[in-house]
């Protein structure tokens, strides 16, 4: 145990140059589309909640809400 060599071997730098890095343009474009879709869907959800709240408030103001029948 005393004489065990537990150090990791380093990779050769030549092997690292064999892999081409991904182009950041596709990734950035995808992120833009995800953010735009999130903003659109979030706005749609808020609009639907506001519409439901407005309808409920109008029913309460007109006293046309019946509880139980």
PyMOL commands that set and color helices and strands:
alter all, ss='L'
color gray80, all
select helices_A, chain A and resi 13-16+24-62
alter helices_A, ss='H'
color red, helices_A
deselect
rebuild
show_as cartoon
